[in-house]
Amino acid sequence: MKTHGSIALMLAAWLLAALASPRIQSAPLADPPAQTPSSTPPGTGLVGHWQGSLKPAPMLELRLALELTKGPAGDLAGVMVSLDQGGVRIPLTHVSEHDGAVRIEAKSIGGEFEGTLNSDRSELAGQWRQAGQSVPLTWTRVSGPPKLSRPQEPKKPYPYTEEEARIESGTPTVTLAGTLTLPQGSGPHPAVVLITGSGAQDRDEAVMGHRPFLVLADSLTRRGIAVLRCDDRGVGKSTGDFARATASDFIQDTLAQVTWLARRPEINPRTVGLLGHSEGGIIAPRAAVQSTNVAFIVLLAGVGVPMEDLLIRQGQDIGRVMGADEATLARNTALQHAIFRVVREEKDAAAMETRIRQLINEQIASQTEAQRNAVGLTDAMIEGQIRMASSPWFRDLLTYDPHPTLRAVKCPVLAVNGEKDLQVSARDNLAAIRKALADGGNYNVKTIEFPSLNHLFQTCKTGAISEYGQIEETCHPAVLKEVSTWILSTTARIAARN
């Protein structure tokens, strides 16, 4: 499940401190900061670029940047940029400086900073306050906006053909927009449809400053596999309403892409498969059992256990790596179970929201003032969680058990996961995927657990979601090679039989 739409973060947010929006924190890595100036440039005022880090706990860090400007009337203004969240830009509602004393406010996240400039105005040290917490924060003046290094992203011109695609998805209100990349040569080529994870995603599955599907499509196409990747319905250039969509809609969209690909003269219609990441790894098998035109499926961090079990494990694993004690984890798990029970039982959306809101308020009321301050949930955050939990999409997802679907999958399957994936446990889910497929008599299956990789298949230290943006690697090369090698060998066998 993806970070900014992560189910675990939405339903287990009271485990985390409210430091920025969205609610993600970062564990420090050995990597250098986004920008390391050779010397700190002095300045005469606040206008310019600044960089700092919030460290609410010894093992937590969130890198931030300030972009401060001055308007025609002399008023200061600007934005705060969360570097480790893919450059989320948070508008500043107040910036002032008087005799070296500085005050900055960001009302959209309920945060404020008060500090003092040093003698040469190259540093600004003070306190960041948000949701009852006060954390030291020092800003250092830098020469320009920080740049995140993403060395795996391809640069044009590409050694293959790239074209825009528009695909009707069974209804006049939904047209999927995407990118088709075709290898050199006339083909016919094997092909794969990429399926994003949870949350409204663009065709590149952009997250935390990375574009995993861009990197994956480039790698596959260079090796001879055509790739189609589309913006989710209602996202980017695609039409439709994502907020009202459920798994059945995503399955429909996926199969529309398979049909569109199979009609292309450059594509071998018998070797079109699916690759799903995270929740996309739920959609791929469900689509495969509905169509004989799906030749293979690749599951990247795919799900094999019942969704409620996955979400409980997800919340516990994320909480532990972020330092939550066992008592807090137990309280959170009990609340998750209670919320899930309401989602399963209550048919009326308004009544469901009321019951979930009551459960959360009871949990908050049972906490001490210190615990409530540490949690830092705002009313807006709580309401957002309630709306998500009561949505048709979440109700459909929560009650899903992958085993019956996987048992019905008859095409070849590659399932890979990262050892340090905290969102979809490698050990639990790979074993469940293997068992379900075997129960259905499908032994044309390969599963791999890659050591030291996280949910995005990056080399990591802890697997924490907060590391994603700090890691330069978008996807480990061994994963890219394994996926392409398996698809090419599998489709070669299929083509030889036909």
N, C-alpha and C positions, 0 to 999 in steps of 0.2 A: 504494500500500500504506500502511496506516495506521501512524502513528508508534509507538504503544505496542505494536503487533504487527508492526512493520516488519520485513520479511525482511532488508533491508539491515542494519539495526541488529542483528538477531539473528546474522547470519552474518559481519558485518564489525565486530563490537563491539570487537575488539582494536585498531581504529584510534582508539578514543575513550577518554578518561580516565574512571575510575569516580568520579563525583561524587555521584550520587543514583540512586535506583531509582524507575522504570525509568531506563535509561542514556541520558539525553538531556541535551545541553548547550544553552546559549542564547547567541546573538550579540546584542550590545547594539544597540538601536534608538534612534531619537530620541524615542520615546514616553516619557511620564513613568512613574515606577514605579507599582506597583499602588496605593500610598498615599503621598502626599506631605504630611506633617503641617506645619501652619503654624509650629509650634514644637515642639521635642522635649520631651515631658512628663518631668519628673524622677520618680524613684520611690524607694522605700525597700527594695526587694528584687527578686527575679527574677520574681515573679508578675506576669503580664500578657502583653502582646503585643509582639513584637519583629520587626524586619524587617532582612534583610541580603542581600548578594550574594556568591556565590563567583565569583572571576575567575581561573581557572587559566592563562589566556593573555590577551594584550592584546585579542584579538577574541572572547573567550568570556566569557559571564556567565550565572549561574543565580541567579534571585531566589528567596529563601527567607523563610519566616516561622516564628516560634516562638510557640506557645501554651503558657504555663507556668502551672501551678496548684499549690495546696498542699492535701494531704489532711488529714483530721481529726487525724492523728497528727503533722502538721507536715512530712511528707515532700513534697519537690518532685516533680512529675511533669509530663508534657506530650507534645506532638507537634511535629514539624517538618513544615511544609507547603511543598511544591515548587510555587511559584506558576506557573511556566512549563510545568508538566506537568499543567495542569488541576486543581491543588489536591491532588495526591497527598499523603496524610497518612502520615507515617513515625513510628511510635511511638518515644518516647525510653525507653531502658531504665535510664538513670541521669541524675540532675540533682542537683548539689550546689554549695554556695557557702560559702566560709570566708574571712572577712576580705577580701572582694572578689575572691578567686580562684574561678573557676567551672569546673566540669567537666560536660560533657554527652556522653552516649553513645547511639548508635542501632545496636544490634547487628544488626538485620535487614539493614543495608547496610554493616556493618563500618566505621562512621564514628564519630569522636569529636572533640570541641571542647574546647580549654582556653584560657581567656582571663581578662581582668581588667576589673572594672567601673571606670568613671571616678568622679570625685569626687561628682558629683550622681546617679550611678547611672542615667544616661540612655543610656550607651553601654557596650557590652561588646566589647572588642577582643581578638583572639587568633588561633589557628591551627586550621584544620579539617584533620584527618588521615584519609585513607582510601586503602586499597590502595597503601600505600607513598608516597603523595603528601602534602605539607603545603602548604596554601594559606591565605593571610591571609583572615580573615573578621571583619568588624565588624558587630555587631548594634546597631540603634538602636531604642530604645523608642518605640512608637507607641500611639495612643489606643484602637485597636480592630483587629479582624482586617482585613487588606487585602481590597479588593473589586475583582474584575476587571470591567472595563467591556465589555459585549457589546451595543452599541447596536442591532444589527440584529435581536436576538431579539424576537419579537412579544409583545405584552402583551394579555391578555384584558380585555374580551370581544372575540372575533374577529368580523369581518364575514362569517362563513361558518359552516357547521355542522361540528362535530367529534364523532366518535363512536368508541367502542372497537370493534375488529374481532377476531374469533377465527376462524381458518381451519385446517381439517384439511389435512395435507400428505401424504396417501396412506398413512399408517400411524397406528395408534392411539396411538403413543408421541410423535407430533409434532403439536402444535397451536401455530400461530403466533399471537402476540398483537400487535396493532398499532393504528394510528390511521388512520381514514379522514377526510379533510377534503373537504367538498362545497361547491362554489360556491353563491352565492345563485341562486334560480330552480329550476324543476323539471327542467331539462335536456331531453333527455339530454346529459350532458357528456362531453367527452374525458377520459381518465384515464391515469395513469401509475403504475407500481410502482417504488419506489426500492429499489436494491440496494446494500448497503454494501460496503466494501472488506474487506481481509484483517483477520483477528482477530475475536474475539467482540464484536460490536457491538450496541448497542441501536438502537431505531427512529430516534433522532435522530442516529445516527452520532457520538455524543459523543466528542470528542478535544481534549485540551489546553485544556479550559475552554470550547470552542466546541461548538455543536450545529448542524452544517451542514445536516442534513436537516430540522430544525425550520424553519430560515430558508428553505430551498429550498421546502418544502411550503407554507409561508405565502405566499411570493411567487407560486408557481404557482396556488394556490387563489384568491387575490385576483384573478387575471387570468382565471379561468374554467375552470381545469383541476382535476379531482378527483385527489387524491393518496392512495395507500395506502403506508404505511411500517410495517414490522414489526420487532420484536426478532428477531435471529438465533435459530435453534433453540438451546435451552438457555440463552438470555440473557434477562434481565428476566422478563417474564411468559410467554415462550414455553417450551414443553416440548421435550424431546429432548436429545441429547448432542452438543454442538458439537465436543468434542475428537475424536470419531470421524468427523465429517462430512468429505466430500470435495466436489469441484465438482458431481458428479452429484446429491448431496443438495441443494445450493444451487439447482441448476437446477430440481429437483422442487419446492422451496419457492416459487421464483419463479413457475413455471407454475400452481401452486395458487392463488397470489394473482391471477394474470391471470383464471383461471376464476371465482374468487369475485367479482371486480369485474364481469366481463361479465354476471353474473346479476343485478346490481343494477338496478332499474328507472330509477335516476337516471343510469345510465351508458350511453353508446352502445357496444355491444359490438364495433363495428367500428373503434373509435378508442381502443383500450387499448394502451399502449406501455410500454416499459421504460426506466429511466434508471439506469445503473450508474456508480459512482465507483470508480476504481482497479481492484481485483480484481473489483468489481461490473461493470466494463467488460469483463471476460472472460466473466462469467456471462451478461450480457445477450445477446450474439450467439449463445452456445451454446443459450440458451433459445429465441431467435427462430427458429433453424433447426429446432427440434423442434416448433414450433407455428405454425399458420397464423393463430392468434388474436392474434399480436403485430403491431400495426399499424405500429410505428416503434420505433427505439431511439436513445437519447442516451447517448453515451460521454463521461463527465467524467474526464479523465486516463486514458482507456482504453489498452489494451495492443495493439500491432500487431506487435511483434517477438517471436521465441522467448523464453520466460521466462528461460532461462539467460543469454542476451545481455542482457536487461533487468537482471537481478540483478547481473551484473558491472559494467555501466555505472552502475547505481545506487550500488553500493559505492564506485566510483571518484569519482563526482560528490560524494557526501556527504563522503568523505574529504578531497577537495581543499578544499571550502569550510570544513572544520574544521581545515585547516592541515597535513594529513599530507603528508610529502614523497613524491617519486616512488618512492624505494626502498621505503618502507613500503607504498605502494599496490601496487607490483609483488609484494611478498611476500604481501599480503593476497589479490590476484587469483589468485596461484598456489595459495594454500590453498583459496580458493573453488572453483576448478576441480577440485582434488583431492577436496574434499568432494562436489561435485556428481557426480563420476564414481562415487564410492562409492554415492551415493543411487540412481543409475541402474542400477548393476550388481548390488548386493547385495539379494537377495530376503528374507533373514532379518533381522528387525528387530534382534534382539540382536547379531548379527554386524555389522550396519551401525553400531550405536552403538559397538561396540568399535573398529571401524576408524576412525570419525570421531574418537573420543576419542584414538586413537593419533596421528592427523594433527595435531590441535590440540596435544597434548603435545609432539610433535616440533617444532612451530613455536615453542612457548614455550621449549623447551630450547635452541633455536638463538639466542635473544635474549640480549643482555647484561642484567645486573641492572637497569641504568637503563631499558632498554627495557621490561622486564617491569613495573617499577614504574609507568612511564608508562601502560602498557596497563591495569593494574589489574583484570583479570578475576578474579573469585572462583570457587571451585569450583562454587558454586551457579549462577553465571551460565553457566559452561561446560556444566554438566549440562543447563541449560535450553535452550541452543543445540543440544545433541546430541539431546535429545528432540524438539525442533521439527523438526530436519533429517531425523529418521528417522520422522516421522509420515506416515500415509497421505495427509493433505492436502498436505504439502509434496512428496512423491514425485509425486503427480498434477500438482501445479502446475508443478514444475520441468521436466517433460517436455512441457509444452504449447506448441504452436506455433499462434498465432491465425490464420495465413494460410488454411488450409483451411476453417475455420469462417466467417471473414469472406467468403471467396469464395462461400460458399453463402447468404449473407444477401441477401434480395431486397427487404426493406422499406426505407423511407427511413431515413437515418442522419445524425445530427448528432454530430460528434466535436470536442471542444474541449479545449484544454490550456493550461497556463500556461508562458510562456517560461522562467521560472526554476524550473520543476518539477525537482527533483533525484531524485525517486523514479521518475518515468515521463517520460523525456526527450521534450519536445514535438516536436522536429524528427524524431527517429528514428521515433517511434510514429505521429504523424499521417501522415507519408509512407507508412509501411507499411500503415496502415489504408486510405488512399486507393487504394494499389496493389492490395491484396487484393480490395477491393470492385469495383474496375474490372476486375480479372482475371475476376471472376464476372459481369461485365456490368451491375453496379449503379452507375449514375451519378447516382442520386437521393441525393446525398451532399453534405454541407457540412462543411468542416473549418475551424477557427479556432484560431490561436495568439494568446492574449492577452498583450500585453507586460507585463513586471514582475509577473506573478502566479506564485504557488507551487503546490504540489500541492493545497492546499485552495482555490485561487483567491482568495487574499488578496494585496493589494498588499504587496510585500516588498522587502527590500534585497538579500539574497543567495540566498534560496530555502531556506536551512538549515531543517531540521526543527525545530531549537531556536527558531526565530523564531515558530512557530505560536502559542504561548500568549501571547506578548507583544503580538501584533497585535490591535487591537480589532476590526477588520473580520473578519467571518466568511466572507463571500463577496462578491466585487466586484459592485456593482449591474449593471454591463454584462453580466456572465455571466448573472445572474438574468434580465435582460430578454431576452437573446438566446435562452436556453432556452425561455422561455415564448412568445416571438414565433414561434419556429420550430415548436414543438409546435402552436400554434393554427393557423398557416397550413397546416401539413402535414395536420392532422386535418380542417380545413375542406375541403381538396381530396379527402380520402378520403371524407368524408361526402357530398360533392356527387356522387361517382361511384356512391354506393350509395343 
